[in-house]
Amino acid sequence: LSMVRYGASGKVIFLMVWNILLDTLIGGIPVLGDIFDLKYKANRRNFELFRDYLNEGKHQGSAWRWMLLLFIALIALVCLLIIGLWVMVDLFWELLRYLLL
């Protein structure tokens, strides 16, 4: 929230959220996540992004295109998860029907 209070651009905010998301997703994988966490420090990267934005004016601009792409990707992922759940439930019912007959 500090970055919004200081008036950070949409691009900086997107990059910071991306760093946190990447660290969370890959960092949560056993063993691989531990190795990844040794080198990839989201907080340090976010601090450097914010410092560069304040001191040097880097990372100006909007991130609406990237946000739209991320939103579409998330919707596609949710759809795939729903389809996968539907298929699993259908297979389970078929197996249950086979076992009971």
Residue pairs with C-beta under 8 A, 6 or more apart in sequence:
2 50
3 12
3 13
3 16
3 50
4 13
6 50
6 54
8 50
8 53
9 53
9 59
9 60
9 61
9 62
9 63
10 61
10 62
10 63
10 64
10 67
11 59
11 60
11 61
11 62
11 63
12 49
12 50
12 53
12 59
13 63
14 63
14 66
14 67
15 49
15 59
15 63
16 46
16 49
16 50
19 42
19 45
19 46
19 49
20 42
20 46
22 40
22 42
23 36
23 37
23 40
23 41
23 42
26 32
26 33
26 36
26 40
27 33
27 36
27 37
27 40
29 36
49 59
52 58
52 59
53 59
53 60
